[in-house]
Amino acid sequence: MLIFVRILANAAVEYDIRQSLDREAFKNLKEITLDCMGNITFQDDFAQKEGDIHFLVLDGSGEAVLGQYPKGCPQDIEINTKRLQQVTEGWEHFYIRDMRKHTGTKKRIYLRAIVCKSDAYSRYRMLECLAYASILIVFGIAIFCGVLLSGRISGSLREMCAAAEEIGQNRNMSGRMEYEGRFYELAVLTQANNRMLDRLEESFQQQEQFTADVAHELRTPIAVMTAQCQYAHGKTVSQEDYQEAFEVIERQSLKVSAIISRLLELSRLDYDRRQIEKEDVDLPELVQSVCEDLQQKSGDTLNIRFYLEQVHTVGDIGLVMIAIQNLLTNAVRYSDKDSLIEVETGTRGNMVFVSVGDHGVGISEEDLPYIFKRFYKTDKSRNSQGFGLGLPLTMKIAQKHGGTVLVQSSPGEGSTFTLLLPDIK
């Protein structure tokens, strides 16, 4: 770096010397005139030496009429007005500039400007030393600031690493990193890490809650089946008791199978293990088919009123059927017997919808944000008939098709669930 600076400095100095030589020579040339007799005369402002520059007036043969050569400069140098000459004599270097004075006669007069390189450089030596000193000072300040900044940054990074290590060792997902410095990038990094920890903490909490919910939902039917098996092994059990025990075991095994099936379906959708078929889905036809199946399974006459507009969507018929079935099953489950259930299909903007409304118990405002979470039940005693998996599965199916599920509910007045799917147009 210093070598590069020195080369640039030398080039700048030489350029300045040449410019000064030309400028002063041209100015002094104007001070030379001829009188009426043809003799050379000089104005008062003519200077034989200006700073480090020596001026000589030469005749046509190159002999000096006025002025002296600087010490050590050769005197037998030919006149050359076309370019700047550089002459070396021993250890000294000289710059020579020749200019012709046009007199309007045949008499030739030349002005020669000479400067010794070492003399000229002595003027710039102090500036050169100051430049080097300034460079060293700037480098020193830069190194000091760099060390100071790197120390602060590395210290903050060490604190963040220590916090992360502590969180990992103690498995305490509630711990967070703190940074109160002025480095924007480190503040952004800290915030990003804390957001990641928030998601991890939420994920771990959901995993723990999911494990507890699965264990609770499976424990009850398995306990019932185990009790019925023990009862059936009794010595005084009649044929009717055997039959009843088998029926209880069958019902509970179907319940376990239903829970496992829905969990597997959710898992396949979560990790894209279920291929979504692209088929034309006639929503009114599918709604009527689901209602007929539900009617046959319940054995009772369902009070369903239809408001069906002919709409279509593109998606997996099997999955869309499951979503509609879940909404209708919930409407029947949480409504009184013979209570009116209203089913509607139609369009909303670029979406089609299936709306299922009931006049049942409704959902409280504090429960609404959580109804699409797995195993969540509005009945905190967990004695309701459902598993808490129907609505999460319905929402997941809607999202996989580019749609969503909306809900409007008031306690004691009923609920309306709306399945939104992309229009086929």
Protein Blocks (a to p, Z undefined) as FASTA:
>chain_A
ZZmmmmmmmmmmmmmmmmmmmmmmmmmmmmpccdfkopacddfklcfbghjaccddddfk
opafbdcddehiafkbccdfkbccdddehjbccddddddddehiabdcdddddddfklmm
mmmmmmmmmmmmmmmmmmmmmmmmmmmmmmmmmmmmmmmmmmmmmmmmnopakbccddfb
fbfklmmmmmmmmmmmmmmmmmmmmmmmmmmmmmmmmmmmmmmmmmmmmmmmpmklcfkl
mmmmmmmmmmmmmmmmmmmmmmmmmmmmmnopaccddddddfklmmmmmmmmmmmmnopa
cddddddddddddddfklmmmmmmmmmmmmmmmpcehiacddddddehjaccdddddfbe
bpafklmmmmmpghiafblnopafbeolmmmmmmmmmmmnopacdddddehiapcddddd
ddfZZ
